[in-house]
């Protein structure tokens, strides 16, 4: 017997009641019964995203919704600012290029947050920018971007602000309407406590106007068509019925706990992990650490992927590794979704034990104690 | 207490073991454990599609895979034949247009199958045709197209044969390799006994050559990128983990029963329904009826949607209605996937009872008896 602990930034654990909702007998998607699920999930998502805008449900993983936010917005040859500070920022650039757009890249050191003044400068230099593509939590570096400040800059222009909130919405504050986010993209398998396979897009009036006028090469991800169907709590193509029913269950848990309470819980868990890493003399990669996931730089002599192997194979505790240039250098400990205090204790304890196994001088329990100090406040 | 019977052409019923597979605890998608599921599902799908080609798994509904089969193949201004004999044939035309292609439409009366000679003629008249888009079972009219004969015509040319097998693969014979199908598109929620939310594409060497050379506006549905990942039993973007594990279970059931036995079962069920309709003096819409679903024309004085309402609300038995110009005129009784003899008896019995409720002169049990005669042979 070995229990397993999934402490990765998506997929993340799915509560039992959500999994049981998945297992229910199938119902038809073009029925009042199913439309009521769609309506309820959509209402719950609005509360979680703090928006009065339409929230559309797509049968795709998060990247599908990112593609929708490019394909529906950007005509060939049109310019967009993409903020690149990690793998998911780079995905915005790739998408803009794939659709024949011209990316104006705002490059940021991996682990650093973009300066909103740089966004402002690029917008001034390029008055023909159609959209700014940002990322609330750049999952690859566990770094938060100041969407509120970027929003203040973008809303003065005709450009749309598009935010990848895939790994962060439900874990970190996203005031979609207040901050002026025109398209917010979210995935199911992160803080929303669902399996992967659904993605969401919250769309502002400003964005609808742009999309309705744009010449678009898009079909499955046609958001304008999706909006028309959503007005009847329907989708243009077959809904992922079981997933949407489970989504109703998962989002209801968040709404029942209260989104701000959920965010406070994530904040506490993030703080606990960061305190534990500091106590263990481990460096945080990010200069603007997110509350959804923490990236920790391993000591030079430690191969992070080897360490993760020990954690998984010996202890059953899975954390994520680094991507691209960070491969083998960092681990990423998630604190998103269906996670509580003792998931954090487990992660820190397993990390300590694996570090000792790999010959590091670590005082067992030191990180755990630091986490406990924080967690007792919540 | 009212039991419910879903006898619709997708979503169709999902067996208990498949639903329980959906409810399992989540695992991470970038692990050997999950890659083994992907590999197994893919192997099973190959047997079901009778192909040695790669079978790719996409997190999307069937239309997403149809889009992939257009977006990856057709450059702007390039020509393709689309066979239109119903709603799903029309979708091919819409997709070709959405991607800036030029559809050469082969229109067929709804309910009739295309003549392969017409495909041959169009190919001769238009030597620059890049692809022919066909539909094994046009679900909206329950009509089968002769893919084998169309394949013989297309394989002599440089054009690709792309077939929508969304509602039919697993219910009707699809000899992908033998018939020369270059891209076969399949959906999860029809004969494969899964919830909606996954789609599959089986791709030939001839198609890979075209796609690798094509200039493509595609990202999430990039099949070339998906192929590279699939070689490692991986996907470019997050897999729909729970759905893929359930797919393993569902496709294993088909492989264990034996695909040809599964097809024979569908053939028998289809025949039983057709015999029942004839016994009830009801007309089949299709001149080339499919074994996945049967479309039945209602007597003139009967509103088919009103009849369906009686069947659903009074008896808990759901069948599908007609789409577009067939709305209110037909019902469609599915016999695909997780269905057996008594689902057919139930459908026929409920139809008889609802017809009587609506004032039709029907001898109760007459259609049932005709179905029984056929079903006893299996």
Interface residues (C-beta under 8 A of the other chain):
Chain A: X4 X6 X8 X10 X11 X12 X13 X14 X19 X20 X22 X23 X24 X25 X26 X27 X28 X29 X31 X59 X60 X61 X62 X63 X64 X67 X70 X94 X95 X98 X99 X100 X187 X189 X195 X196 X197 X198 X217 X218 X219 X220 X221 X236 X237 X238 X239 X240 X241 X242 X243 X318
Chain B: X4 X6 X8 X10 X11 X12 X13 X14 X19 X20 X22 X23 X24 X25 X26 X27 X28 X29 X31 X59 X60 X61 X62 X63 X64 X67 X70 X94 X95 X98 X99 X100 X187 X189 X195 X196 X197 X198 X217 X218 X219 X220 X221 X236 X237 X238 X239 X240 X241 X242 X243 X318
